[in-house]
Structure formats: C-alpha cells, structure tokens
Amino acid sequence: MRRNFAAALSCAGLAVALGLAAPAAAGSNKPVVELFTSQGCSSCPPADAFLVELSRRGDVIALSQHVDYWNYIGWSDPFSSVEATQRQKAYKHAFGGRFIYTPQMVIDGATEAVGSERATVEARVKAARAHQRLAIRIERDGGGATTRILIPAGFAKARGATVWQMPYDRLHTTQIERGENKGVTLVNANVVRGIVKAGTYTGEAMRISLDLDQMRADGRQGCAILVQDADGGRIWGAVALEFGPGS
C-alpha cells in the first residue's frame, strides 16, 4: 500500500492557477459516501452490496475503504490498509464516538450510519445534497493521458481544507476461503487503493494534474478528488473520474 501511495503522489502535479482555463467538463460535485468495511467481517456483506448499488447510481460518489483491524480473524483482506483505519479513527474523533466499527458509512464527512441501514443512509444522502459545494471541474487534454482537476477560488468555508487524491479499482470479486465469511463470494465496488494528500485549499484557485497513463499502469480504474476539512471534517467538494485501458 505504501508503494501505491508513492506512485500516486508521482501522478499528481499541483499548481496554483490564477485564471483557470476554459472550456472544461463540468464536475459532478455529488455527495460522497464512504463505506468502512472488511472482507473478514460477517456483518459487512449487506453493506458491501448496498455500496455496489450506490456506485452504479449517478447521484453519489461511492467509495469502499477497507480497514485492517479484522485481518487477524482468519482472513486478511487484500485491499485493507492502515491508512483506511486511520481515516476512520479521524471520523470517530470528529463525531465524538467511543469506538470504530464495520460496516460504517460516512456521508460527506459530516454524518454517519450503519452501512446496512439503507433508509438512514438514503435520508442522510438526501440531506447532504442541500449543502453548498465547491464547483470543481474536470478538464481532459486531447490525448487523454493527462486530466486536470480545477478547483475554483473564493470558497471561504473551505479555506485550510485538505485536498485528497484517492485512486480506486472499480470492482473486485473475491471468494473468501477462511474466517467469518468462509465460503462467501464478496463483490466490492470502488475499492480505494491509496489515500494521498495532494495539497491544501487556501481560497485561491488550484489545478491538480493527474497522469492517467501511470494510474492505468498501476492497475487503477478510477480516481476521486475530495476537498475536506482537516481531521475528518466536512467534504466541501468532490469529483470522481473513471478510466479504462483506452479511455
């Protein structure tokens, strides 16, 4: 996982742009739903299935964050990372919680729910859509090898926010051989494979360049960019782009 972080960092060139170029493709700026999950957790498969559904919808950015603290119970989740666990712990402190758990869904960095409680998650996603957001845009070059993420100036609420880059894999199907889910075939969508700090939003316009060829070479199939208050705070804007071998 640490090698993935270093590779992802080499993919992102960060520059402050005083006048962002147009034309640019409109960004999604949808609510972000993060599922903290583990293939070793017997309570997680319903939430994993729900996240697969969310990943296929057009109104949210759905991400699977695989934690590492279930790995000792017979099955080591191949997509787990200490960074995902640390991110969940930051949310625990932000929400004033006493413990971390799976499956947990965090909506826009601001609210949380048990990941299998669909009605609660849907209600919180609906409420999140009312929040004011950064109008982040995506600009692709003609050849498709480089994509620029354009973050506009002047959004005072987000000053000091961290800009996160999260490359991900679109879909994984895994036959679980041991542990609590022995014999179960799990499907995980939008599996985050790196959590990289790409910069800090100061209120000035920013341009982040992504090397899609390198991401493809690393096996990645998508990347999310989040602008988020420090220490597990509100997400003020986000976009996600997906790319295949020739896209």
KEKE-3310 file (N, C-alpha, C; in steps of 0.2 Angstrom, whole numbers, plus 5000, padded with zeros to 4 digits):
npx = (5004:5010:5019:5009:5005:5016:5017:5005:5007:5017:5010:5003:5003:5004:4998:4995:4983:4980:4971:4959:4959:4947:4938:4930:4926:4911:4911:4906:4902:4895:4887:4898:4899:4907:4911:4916:4924:4926:4933:4934:4923:4908:4896:4897:4894:4880:4881:4892:4885:4876:4884:4889:4877:4875:4887:4884:4874:4870:4870:4879:4895:4903:4913:4924:4932:4944:4947:4960:4959:4952:4959:4965:4957:4957:4955:4964:4961:4964:4963:4964:4970:4981:4980:4967:4960:4966:4960:4946:4947:4950:4937:4930:4934:4930:4916:4914:4914:4915:4921:4927:4919:4913:4900:4902:4895:4900:4894:4898:4908:4902:4891:4886:4882:4876:4881:4873:4860:4849:4839:4842:4854:4851:4842:4852:4860:4851:4849:4862:4864:4859:4869:4880:4893:4909:4912:4919:4929:4932:4945:4950:4964:4968:4974:4971:4979:4982:4974:4966:4961:4951:4949:4940:4942:4939:4930:4926:4922:4929:4943:4959:4956:4960:4966:4962:4968:4962:4965:4956:4949:4937:4929:4929:4929:4929:4932:4930:4940:4943:4939:4926:4918:4919:4918:4909:4906:4912:4908:4915:4915:4922:4935:4946:4963:4973:4977:4980:4988:4985:4987:4983:4969:4968:4959:4963:4963:4965:4974:4975:4985:4983:4991:4985:4989:5000:4992:4984:4994:4997:4986:4975:4958:4950:4948:4946:4944:4944:4939:4942:4938:4950:4956:4946:4934:4920:4916:4919:4918:4919:4925:4924:4933:4932:4942:4947:4957:4959:4953)
npy = (4994:5006:5008:5010:5023:5031:5030:5036:5048:5053:5054:5065:5082:5098:5114:5131:5140:5155:5160:5150:5138:5138:5129:5118:5102:5099:5096:5083:5085:5078:5071:5062:5045:5035:5019:5010:4995:4977:4962:4952:4953:4948:4955:4963:4960:4964:4978:4980:4975:4985:4996:4993:4995:5009:5014:5012:5021:5038:5049:5050:5049:5035:5026:5012:5009:4999:4993:4988:4981:4969:4959:4949:4938:4925:4929:4939:4954:4958:4971:4979:4993:5002:5015:5017:5013:5023:5034:5031:5032:5045:5051:5045:5053:5066:5064:5062:5049:5033:5022:5013:5004:4991:4987:5004:5019:5034:5050:5063:5067:5072:5066:5050:5032:5015:5004:4995:5000:5005:5015:5025:5029:5034:5044:5053:5055:5062:5074:5079:5083:5096:5105:5118:5118:5117:5121:5111:5106:5095:5094:5088:5083:5083:5071:5062:5057:5065:5072:5087:5093:5106:5117:5130:5147:5157:5151:5153:5145:5133:5136:5131:5118:5100:5093:5078:5064:5050:5035:5022:5005:4998:4987:4972:4954:4942:4926:4920:4911:4908:4912:4923:4925:4913:4904:4912:4923:4938:4954:4969:4987:5001:5002:5009:5012:5020:5034:5050:5065:5079:5092:5109:5118:5135:5145:5151:5148:5132:5120:5103:5090:5075:5060:5049:5038:5033:5029:5019:5010:5006:4999:5004:5011:5021:5038:5048:5065:5074:5088:5093:5097:5097:5083:5073:5080:5090:5087:5097:5098:5087:5076:5063:5052:5040:5027:5017:5005:5011:5023)
npz = (5000:5004:4993:4983:4987:4985:4971:4967:4972:4963:4952:4953:4950:4957:4956:4958:4950:4943:4934:4928:4915:4902:4889:4901:4907:4916:4933:4945:4958:4969:4983:4995:4999:5010:5013:5027:5028:5029:5022:5031:5040:5046:5046:5036:5022:5017:5018:5009:4997:4996:4994:4981:4973:4975:4969:4956:4953:4948:4957:4968:4975:4978:4989:4994:5008:5015:5030:5042:5054:5056:5051:5058:5061:5054:5040:5029:5023:5006:5001:5012:5022:5033:5032:5029:5040:5049:5044:5047:5061:5062:5059:5069:5080:5076:5076:5089:5094:5103:5098:5084:5070:5059:5048:5042:5036:5030:5027:5016:5025:5036:5043:5049:5048:5051:5039:5033:5035:5026:5024:5033:5028:5015:5018:5024:5014:5005:5013:5013:5000:5000:5004:5002:4989:4983:4966:4958:4943:4929:4917:4902:4892:4875:4871:4881:4891:4901:4915:4921:4937:4942:4954:4960:4965:4980:4989:5004:5015:5014:5016:5021:5020:5016:5001:4995:4986:4979:4972:4964:4962:4951:4953:4962:4964:4976:4982:4998:5008:5021:5039:5046:5035:5027:5012:5006:4992:4989:4983:4979:4977:4969:4976:4987:4984:4988:4998:4997:5001:4992:4992:4999:5001:4999:4997:4985:4967:4961:4952:4949:4942:4934:4930:4920:4912:4920:4931:4926:4922:4935:4938:4942:4940:4942:4950:4964:4969:4984:4993:5009:5026:5038:5048:5047:5044:5036:5019:5006:4993:4979:4966:4954:4943:4930:4921:4908:4900:4888:4889)
capx = (5000:5014:5021:5004:5004:5021:5016:5000:5010:5021:5005:4999:5007:5000:5000:4990:4981:4976:4965:4958:4957:4940:4932:4931:4920:4908:4912:4900:4901:4890:4889:4902:4898:4912:4910:4922:4922:4932:4931:4934:4918:4902:4891:4898:4892:4875:4883:4895:4881:4872:4888:4889:4872:4877:4892:4881:4870:4873:4869:4883:4902:4903:4920:4925:4938:4944:4951:4964:4959:4949:4963:4968:4952:4956:4956:4967:4958:4969:4963:4964:4976:4981:4978:4959:4959:4967:4954:4940:4948:4949:4930:4927:4936:4926:4910:4914:4912:4919:4924:4926:4916:4911:4901:4900:4895:4901:4891:4901:4912:4898:4886:4887:4876:4877:4881:4867:4854:4848:4834:4845:4859:4847:4840:4857:4862:4847:4851:4869:4863:4857:4875:4884:4899:4914:4911:4925:4928:4937:4947:4954:4968:4966:4976:4968:4984:4983:4967:4967:4955:4951:4946:4939:4944:4934:4925:4929:4921:4934:4950:4963:4954:4964:4964:4964:4968:4960:4964:4952:4948:4930:4925:4933:4925:4933:4930:4933:4942:4943:4937:4919:4914:4921:4913:4905:4909:4910:4909:4917:4915:4926:4939:4951:4969:4978:4974:4986:4987:4988:4988:4979:4965:4969:4955:4965:4961:4970:4974:4979:4986:4983:4994:4981:4993:5003:4987:4982:4999:4997:4980:4969:4952:4946:4951:4942:4947:4940:4941:4939:4941:4956:4954:4939:4928:4915:4919:4916:4918:4922:4923:4927:4933:4934:4945:4949:4964:4959:4948)
capy = (5000:5012:5009:5013:5030:5034:5030:5040:5055:5054:5055:5072:5088:5103:5121:5136:5144:5162:5160:5143:5138:5135:5125:5112:5097:5100:5091:5080:5088:5074:5069:5057:5040:5031:5013:5007:4988:4972:4955:4947:4955:4944:4959:4968:4959:4968:4985:4980:4975:4992:5001:4992:4998:5016:5015:5012:5027:5044:5055:5050:5046:5029:5023:5007:5010:4993:4993:4982:4978:4962:4954:4943:4933:4920:4931:4945:4957:4960:4978:4983:4997:5006:5022:5017:5013:5030:5039:5030:5034:5053:5052:5044:5059:5071:5063:5061:5042:5030:5016:5012:4998:4990:4992:5011:5023:5041:5054:5069:5068:5075:5061:5043:5027:5008:5004:4991:5003:5009:5021:5030:5032:5037:5051:5057:5057:5067:5080:5081:5087:5103:5108:5122:5115:5119:5119:5108:5104:5091:5096:5082:5085:5080:5064:5058:5054:5069:5076:5092:5095:5113:5119:5137:5152:5161:5147:5154:5140:5128:5138:5127:5111:5096:5090:5071:5060:5043:5031:5016:5000:4999:4981:4966:4948:4938:4920:4920:4905:4907:4917:4923:4924:4907:4901:4918:4927:4945:4959:4976:4992:5007:5000:5014:5009:5025:5040:5054:5072:5082:5100:5112:5124:5142:5150:5153:5143:5127:5115:5097:5086:5068:5056:5043:5033:5030:5026:5013:5005:5004:4994:5008:5012:5027:5042:5053:5070:5077:5094:5091:5100:5093:5079:5070:5085:5090:5087:5103:5097:5081:5073:5056:5051:5033:5027:5010:5004:5015:5029)
capz = (5000:5004:4986:4979:4989:4982:4964:4966:4973:4957:4947:4954:4950:4960:4954:4959:4944:4945:4929:4926:4908:4899:4892:4905:4908:4922:4938:4947:4965:4972:4990:4995:5003:5011:5017:5030:5028:5029:5020:5037:5045:5044:5046:5031:5015:5015:5016:5003:4991:4995:4990:4974:4970:4976:4964:4949:4953:4946:4961:4973:4974:4982:4989:4999:5012:5018:5036:5043:5061:5056:5047:5062:5062:5049:5033:5028:5017:5002:5000:5018:5024:5040:5031:5029:5048:5052:5042:5051:5068:5062:5059:5076:5084:5073:5078:5096:5095:5108:5095:5077:5069:5052:5042:5044:5030:5032:5021:5015:5030:5041:5046:5048:5049:5050:5032:5030:5036:5019:5024:5036:5023:5010:5021:5025:5007:5003:5017:5010:4993:5001:5006:4997:4987:4978:4959:4955:4936:4926:4911:4899:4887:4869:4870:4886:4895:4907:4916:4926:4941:4943:4960:4960:4970:4983:4993:5010:5020:5013:5017:5025:5019:5013:4995:4995:4980:4981:4966:4966:4957:4951:4955:4964:4966:4980:4985:5004:5010:5029:5043:5047:5028:5023:5008:5003:4987:4990:4977:4982:4972:4970:4981:4987:4984:4991:5001:4996:5001:4985:4993:5004:4998:5003:4994:4978:4963:4961:4947:4950:4936:4936:4925:4919:4910:4926:4936:4922:4923:4942:4939:4944:4935:4944:4955:4967:4972:4989:4997:5015:5032:5042:5054:5047:5044:5031:5012:5003:4986:4976:4959:4953:4936:4929:4915:4907:4897:4882:4889)
cpx = (5004:5017:5016:5004:5010:5020:5010:5003:5014:5016:5002:5004:5002:5002:4994:4989:4977:4970:4964:4956:4950:4942:4935:4925:4917:4909:4906:4897:4895:4892:4893:4900:4904:4910:4916:4920:4928:4929:4931:4928:4911:4896:4891:4895:4885:4876:4887:4891:4877:4877:4889:4883:4873:4882:4889:4876:4873:4873:4874:4890:4903:4910:4920:4932:4939:4949:4955:4963:4955:4953:4966:4963:4951:4957:4959:4964:4963:4969:4963:4971:4976:4979:4970:4957:4960:4962:4948:4941:4947:4941:4927:4928:4931:4919:4909:4912:4917:4923:4923:4923:4915:4904:4898:4900:4896:4899:4894:4905:4908:4893:4888:4881:4879:4876:4876:4860:4852:4844:4838:4851:4856:4845:4846:4861:4858:4848:4857:4868:4862:4863:4878:4891:4903:4912:4917:4924:4933:4938:4952:4958:4966:4968:4973:4973:4984:4976:4969:4960:4956:4946:4946:4941:4938:4929:4928:4928:4926:4941:4953:4961:4960:4962:4966:4963:4967:4959:4960:4951:4940:4926:4930:4928:4930:4930:4933:4934:4942:4940:4929:4915:4916:4916:4909:4909:4907:4912:4910:4918:4919:4931:4945:4958:4975:4974:4980:4984:4990:4989:4983:4975:4965:4964:4957:4963:4967:4969:4978:4979:4987:4986:4990:4984:4997:4998:4985:4988:4999:4991:4974:4964:4948:4950:4946:4946:4942:4943:4938:4942:4946:4953:4947:4933:4924:4919:4915:4915:4921:4920:4927:4927:4935:4937:4947:4955:4964:4955:4952)
cpy = (5006:5013:5012:5021:5034:5035:5035:5047:5057:5056:5062:5078:5094:5110:5125:5140:5150:5163:5153:5143:5135:5134:5120:5108:5099:5094:5088:5084:5085:5073:5063:5052:5035:5025:5010:5000:4984:4965:4950:4948:4952:4949:4964:4967:4963:4975:4985:4979:4982:4997:5000:4995:5006:5018:5015:5018:5033:5050:5055:5048:5041:5026:5018:5008:5004:4994:4987:4978:4971:4957:4948:4938:4929:4922:4938:4948:4960:4968:4982:4987:5000:5013:5023:5017:5020:5035:5038:5033:5042:5055:5051:5050:5065:5071:5062:5054:5039:5024:5017:5005:4997:4986:4999:5015:5030:5045:5061:5071:5071:5071:5054:5038:5020:5007:4999:4994:5008:5015:5027:5033:5036:5044:5056:5060:5063:5074:5083:5085:5094:5108:5112:5119:5119:5117:5116:5105:5099:5093:5091:5085:5081:5072:5059:5055:5058:5072:5081:5093:5102:5115:5127:5141:5154:5157:5148:5149:5134:5130:5133:5119:5107:5094:5083:5068:5053:5038:5025:5011:4999:4993:4975:4960:4944:4932:4920:4913:4903:4913:4917:4923:4918:4905:4906:4921:4934:4949:4966:4981:4998:5007:5005:5010:5014:5031:5045:5061:5075:5090:5102:5118:5130:5147:5153:5147:5138:5122:5109:5092:5079:5064:5049:5037:5029:5026:5019:5008:5002:4999:4998:5010:5018:5031:5047:5058:5073:5083:5094:5095:5095:5089:5076:5075:5085:5090:5092:5103:5090:5079:5067:5055:5043:5032:5019:5010:5009:5021:5035)
cpz = (5000:4997:4982:4981:4985:4974:4963:4967:4966:4951:4947:4954:4952:4958:4956:4953:4945:4940:4926:4919:4907:4892:4896:4906:4915:4927:4941:4954:4968:4979:4990:5000:5004:5016:5020:5031:5028:5026:5025:5042:5042:5043:5040:5024:5013:5014:5010:4997:4990:4992:4983:4970:4970:4970:4957:4948:4951:4951:4967:4971:4979:4983:4995:5002:5017:5024:5037:5050:5061:5053:5052:5063:5056:5042:5033:5022:5013:5000:5006:5019:5030:5038:5031:5036:5051:5050:5046:5058:5068:5062:5066:5081:5082:5076:5085:5098:5100:5104:5088:5076:5061:5053:5044:5037:5033:5026:5021:5021:5036:5045:5045:5050:5048:5042:5029:5032:5031:5020:5028:5032:5018:5012:5022:5019:5004:5006:5014:5004:4994:5003:5001:4996:4983:4971:4956:4948:4934:4919:4908:4893:4881:4868:4876:4891:4902:4908:4922:4930:4943:4949:4960:4966:4974:4988:5000:5016:5020:5014:5022:5024:5015:5007:4995:4988:4982:4974:4968:4960:4957:4954:4957:4966:4969:4983:4992:5007:5017:5032:5043:5041:5024:5019:5004:4998:4988:4984:4981:4976:4974:4976:4981:4988:4986:4993:5002:4997:4995:4986:4999:5000:5002:5001:4987:4974:4962:4955:4949:4944:4938:4929:4924:4917:4916:4930:4932:4923:4930:4943:4941:4939:4937:4949:4957:4970:4977:4992:5003:5021:5035:5047:5053:5047:5037:5024:5009:4996:4984:4969:4959:4945:4935:4922:4914:4903:4891:4883:4891)
residu = (MET:ARG:ARG:ASN:PHE:ALA:ALA:ALA:LEU:SER:CYS:ALA:GLY:LEU:ALA:VAL:ALA:LEU:GLY:LEU:ALA:ALA:PRO:ALA:ALA:ALA:GLY:SER:ASN:LYS:PRO:VAL:VAL:GLU:LEU:PHE:THR:SER:GLN:GLY:CYS:SER:SER:CYS:PRO:PRO:ALA:ASP:ALA:PHE:LEU:VAL:GLU:LEU:SER:ARG:ARG:GLY:ASP:VAL:ILE:ALA:LEU:SER:GLN:HIS:VAL:ASP:TYR:TRP:ASN:TYR:ILE:GLY:TRP:SER:ASP:PRO:PHE:SER:SER:VAL:GLU:ALA:THR:GLN:ARG:GLN:LYS:ALA:TYR:LYS:HIS:ALA:PHE:GLY:GLY:ARG:PHE:ILE:TYR:THR:PRO:GLN:MET:VAL:ILE:ASP:GLY:ALA:THR:GLU:ALA:VAL:GLY:SER:GLU:ARG:ALA:THR:VAL:GLU:ALA:ARG:VAL:LYS:ALA:ALA:ARG:ALA:HIS:GLN:ARG:LEU:ALA:ILE:ARG:ILE:GLU:ARG:ASP:GLY:GLY:GLY:ALA:THR:THR:ARG:ILE:LEU:ILE:PRO:ALA:GLY:PHE:ALA:LYS:ALA:ARG:GLY:ALA:THR:VAL:TRP:GLN:MET:PRO:TYR:ASP:ARG:LEU:HIS:THR:THR:GLN:ILE:GLU:ARG:GLY:GLU:ASN:LYS:GLY:VAL:THR:LEU:VAL:ASN:ALA:ASN:VAL:VAL:ARG:GLY:ILE:VAL:LYS:ALA:GLY:THR:TYR:THR:GLY:GLU:ALA:MET:ARG:ILE:SER:LEU:ASP:LEU:ASP:GLN:MET:ARG:ALA:ASP:GLY:ARG:GLN:GLY:CYS:ALA:ILE:LEU:VAL:GLN:ASP:ALA:ASP:GLY:GLY:ARG:ILE:TRP:GLY:ALA:VAL:ALA:LEU:GLU:PHE:GLY:PRO:GLY:SER)
# end
